[in-house]
């Protein structure tokens, strides 16, 4: 049974489907910022179900073992889930837009969950400042 508190991360808060992924990566309105070991790509689209949607990508060329890739994805999702409240004020200012976020792993080794959480928090704060 899904939780009803504000800290859940449901399917409506994920970027999935070809049209949203293309809007994020092939559209001209995307912006990018690094915070090693993660790079954040973000853009705005028309508002649909959620004010912000995210995806996590860990390339096979960075981490060769699926166990490591899955762990990193889990760490980034958890860090985003705990820090997504940093985007609340930003998205209230733009009620007709949805923020699409893509967290892309750039390092060839894993990091601790606290390091990943600090990096995600820093990236979300920087997005809030830029917009």
C-alpha positions as CSV (number, residue, x, y, z in Angstrom):
1,X,0.0,0.0,0.0
2,X,1.5,3.4,-1.0
3,X,2.3,5.9,1.7
4,X,0.3,9.2,1.7
5,X,3.0,11.4,3.3
6,X,4.9,14.0,1.3
7,X,8.1,11.9,1.2
8,X,6.9,9.2,-1.2
9,X,8.2,8.9,-4.7
10,X,5.5,7.5,-6.9
11,X,5.4,6.7,-10.5
12,X,3.8,10.1,-11.3
13,X,7.0,11.7,-10.1
14,X,9.3,9.7,-12.4
15,X,10.2,10.6,-16.0
16,X,9.3,7.7,-18.2
17,X,8.1,7.4,-21.8
18,X,9.8,8.5,-25.0
19,X,8.2,11.9,-25.2
20,X,9.3,13.1,-21.8
21,X,12.8,11.7,-22.2
22,X,13.2,13.4,-25.6
23,X,11.9,16.6,-24.2
24,X,14.5,16.4,-21.5
25,X,17.5,15.4,-23.6
26,X,16.8,16.5,-27.2
27,X,14.9,19.7,-26.5
28,X,16.8,23.0,-26.7
29,X,15.6,24.3,-23.4
30,X,17.6,21.8,-21.2
31,X,20.2,23.0,-18.8
32,X,23.0,21.0,-17.1
33,X,25.1,21.4,-14.0
34,X,27.7,19.0,-12.5
35,X,28.4,18.2,-8.8
36,X,30.8,15.3,-9.0
37,X,29.9,12.4,-9.2
38,X,26.5,13.4,-10.5
39,X,25.4,15.6,-13.4
40,X,21.9,17.1,-13.4
41,X,20.0,17.9,-16.6
42,X,16.8,19.8,-16.2
43,X,14.1,21.5,-18.2
44,X,10.5,22.7,-17.9
45,X,7.5,21.2,-19.8
46,X,3.8,21.8,-19.6
47,X,2.2,20.8,-16.3
48,X,0.8,17.3,-16.0
49,X,0.4,15.2,-12.9
50,X,3.4,16.3,-10.7
51,X,5.2,19.6,-10.2
52,X,8.6,17.8,-10.6
53,X,9.6,14.5,-12.2
54,X,13.0,12.8,-12.1
55,X,15.0,9.9,-13.6
56,X,18.3,8.4,-12.7
57,X,20.8,7.1,-15.2
58,X,23.9,5.1,-14.4
59,X,25.8,4.2,-17.6
60,X,27.3,0.7,-17.9
61,X,30.6,2.2,-19.0
62,X,30.9,3.9,-15.6
63,X,29.9,1.0,-13.4
64,X,30.2,-2.4,-15.1
65,X,28.3,-4.5,-12.5
66,X,24.5,-4.3,-12.3
67,X,24.7,-4.6,-8.5
68,X,26.7,-1.4,-8.3
69,X,24.5,0.4,-10.8
70,X,21.3,-0.5,-8.9
71,X,22.8,0.5,-5.6
72,X,23.8,4.0,-7.0
73,X,20.3,4.4,-8.5
74,X,18.8,3.5,-5.1
75,X,21.0,6.0,-3.3
76,X,20.1,8.8,-5.7
77,X,16.4,8.1,-5.6
78,X,16.4,8.1,-1.8
79,X,18.5,11.3,-1.6
80,X,16.0,13.0,-4.0
81,X,13.0,11.7,-2.1
82,X,14.3,13.2,1.2
83,X,15.3,16.5,-0.4
84,X,12.5,17.2,-3.0
85,X,10.9,19.6,-0.5
86,X,13.6,22.1,-1.6
87,X,11.8,22.5,-4.9
88,X,8.3,23.2,-3.4
89,X,8.6,27.0,-3.3
90,X,10.0,27.0,-6.8
91,X,7.2,25.0,-8.3
92,X,4.5,27.1,-6.6
93,X,5.8,30.1,-8.6
94,X,5.3,28.1,-11.8
95,X,1.9,26.4,-11.5
96,X,1.6,25.7,-15.2
97,X,5.0,24.0,-15.6
98,X,6.6,20.6,-14.7
99,X,10.3,20.4,-13.9
100,X,12.0,17.4,-15.4
101,X,15.2,16.3,-13.7
102,X,17.7,13.7,-14.8
103,X,20.5,12.6,-12.4
104,X,23.4,11.1,-14.4
105,X,26.2,9.3,-12.6
106,X,29.7,10.2,-13.9
107,X,32.2,8.4,-11.7
108,X,33.5,4.9,-12.2
109,X,33.2,3.9,-8.5
110,X,30.5,4.0,-5.9
111,X,30.3,6.6,-3.0
112,X,28.7,6.5,0.4
113,X,25.0,7.4,0.7
114,X,25.9,10.6,2.7
115,X,28.1,11.8,-0.1
116,X,25.4,11.1,-2.7
117,X,22.8,12.9,-0.5
118,X,25.0,16.0,-0.1
119,X,25.5,16.1,-3.8
120,X,21.8,15.8,-4.7
121,X,20.9,18.4,-2.1
122,X,23.5,20.8,-3.5
123,X,22.2,20.3,-7.0
124,X,18.5,20.8,-6.0
125,X,19.5,24.1,-4.2
126,X,21.4,25.3,-7.2
127,X,18.4,24.5,-9.5
128,X,16.2,26.6,-7.1
129,X,18.7,29.5,-7.3
130,X,19.0,29.4,-11.1
131,X,15.2,29.4,-11.8
